[in-house]
């Protein structure tokens, strides 16, 4: 079983739409959770960390459900520039050092005008 | 400030040849990681350096892969001899010593073994 599972999509939505991505992780002891964004042929970049209480950054909202081992990302009012692959990332271990990360395969989003 | 830089950006080699990838982390980042993405699969961890020491090399696929970080600055990843299944994008990332919650990635080296 993979450490992190994501629906690869693709998701094709019009500008202004709301879109949600989901991800599940297998290790119940996992400590930290992130969403990274990767543009085509570019490096992954941190979009946002995911906190237990849920957190919001502008149009982006991340949620964590530890009981279900489930992470979500909601994008409201989609922009053309949101087109990218969104990677669900999990840090399995305790400790102050970031350490090894586990990645999902990514969910591809295309926003069309 | 310069980000994580990797060299080369692309490499095409024949099966059986040797290739060496280089990564320069962000200055001051003691943690350096190598990851690999094979086509159609997720990004997978290879190994983690803290300064010049290998903290975790459990993701290295086999002994054809050798990573070094002499002096705790830049790192190299050598594949010798290369096999077809080694093709993919090799990413390097770095993070701060303590409390870092973000891994900063380089743009990757796209390796094709033919």
Interface residues (C-beta under 8 A of the other chain):
Chain A: X2 X4 X32 X34 X42 X43 X44 X45 X46 X49 X87 X96 X97 X98 X99 X100 X101 X102 X103 X104 X105 X106
Chain B: X4 X31 X33 X35 X41 X42 X43 X44 X45 X48 X50 X55 X56 X58 X59 X91 X95 X97 X98 X99 X100 X101 X102 X103 X105 X106 X107 X108
